[in-house]
């Protein structure tokens, strides 16, 4: 007896086997099933005990790995944006898995666990609602953006699959919210946005695995379109007779599949969460208080919340700091810079040497009165230590339209770990806020200090221009002095400073930073692979150069004493409607010294910088030729 006879003798179908007609009218069965619009779930809800013949498959029983242990590729994406060596290792794993398997699973992919759980719950809600609610989306016309049915190939496949499906085209032209099923439209929009972000990263890794530039696959539009298929596989009374999906290879560039805990898939590129910690909920709860880190300290907290925890290798406080080794921090005295040509040449030489070897230096006798420096620090303390209601009126995460913004961690939702600090951002040039738009407790000193810093900045850009062998006005003529943003940071005392950082390792996204720090200290710069403390020098300002010289990486360690305050003034055209591109200075490049970075607008550069957050990696690498 052949296998086909066995399958017929085992099934009852809708007819009694003893009276079955010699020929089976498959098309009629398919049409009758399709016209119910109830799908496979409708069959199960009707109490069916036997799988209809239209769903019967023939199986290759030897194809399943009958108990044989097979190691499915699992790739951990943690640190993929933070460390070049780690990224190369991940690319190697992607290459090997893609060549030998054609699929892999990913961990630490950035999609929050609650988003994935809500997406699965939303799919269940859709399929488990009444048939009338689902029927409004029923169609076999796939030119529609939202289509619900059972088996897209119902009339052409050798056997139907035991599943129902809703298909939604989410990119590049997503449906309007009202076109999506109400029971899970919000999570569909959020999940597709998260998947698009993950897709960009995966296409970068796949491009590099192929030996191409990271943007290659994105540039040929592989990441442009996104279709979401939500499948529902009801319990099957005879699973030995059918399949949830037939053997196939997908027809897209890349498939990202989220499956639930029931399983059944036999090849997958799966987004898999770490179930033990719901980070996004902790972040949201913290953010909604609008009280910042200071609010945690004021509440009497004794332990640093997990959202602030850094991996030990990211802290590296004990091993990488210059343990007792004397290092001379560059301090440049600007006295006489405008009065004597010889003094000017000497100062320019010091600026050149410090910028090339360190990427930063401190300046004294810079022209800003000590009283203004002290009043500025006091003003920061006064703002952050006023009552919460007074600060809340400035709370926002909208940096595009607001000139004054108070919050904790601009990259709270994108960085690997939160920083132990609160911040007040003020756009002070070229179009400063009206006085009444600034916090009353510190408005006068903010306006005065920014005016003083603008004057100092003009001098510093002259010195940097000459240090580069250019005319004194070269950098000013490029617009480097036009925009000024002021960030006032407040670092409360930390109960467990060994677990977190005040500011993650980073390099700034501007032309020049003028930093005022108080007597507590905590600023460190990375010099010759050693973290070096920048000791507070009375009356000194720290200059961090990011133009033709070294772009120094720096951080701020958390401290058990405090609060520590600092004021960082950023010279940048990011704040302007400026489409000018910036790149290697043409006067400084040659055949022997070709450009290393492509030209980019400051808005594009700062946009990328802000989107990735302070993740420990340099944004410059993204624009390298």
Secondary structure, DSSP 4 states (H G I P E B T S, - for coil): --HHHHHHHH--TTS-GGG--SS--HHHHHHHHHHH--HHHHHHHTT--S--GGG-----TTSS-TT------EEE-TTTTT-HHHHHHHHHHHHHHHHHTS--EEES-S--HHHHHHHHHHHHHHHTS-HHHHHTTB-S-TTSSEEEES-TTTTTSSS--S-EEEEEEEESSPPPGGGS-TTTHHHHHHHHHHHHHHHHHHHHHHHHHTTS-TTHHHHTTTTT-EEEEEEE----TTGGG--SS-S---SSS---B---TT---SS--BB---TT--HHHHHHHHHHH--HHHHHHHTT--S--GGG---HHHH-HHHHB--S------EEE-TTTTT-HHHHHHHHHHHHHHHHHTSEEEEES-S--HHHHHHHHHHHHHHHTS-HHHHHTTB-S-TTT-SEEEES-TTTTTSSS--S-EEEEEEEESSPPPGGGS-TTTHHHHHHHHHHHHHHHHHHHHHHHHHTTS-TTHHHHTTTTT-EEEEEEEE---TTGGG-EEEEEE--SSSEEEEEE-SS--EEEEETTEEEE----TT-EEEEE-SSS----EEEE--SS--EEEEEEEE-STTS----EE-S-GGG--SSS---B--EEHHHHHHHHHHH-SSSS-GGGGGB-
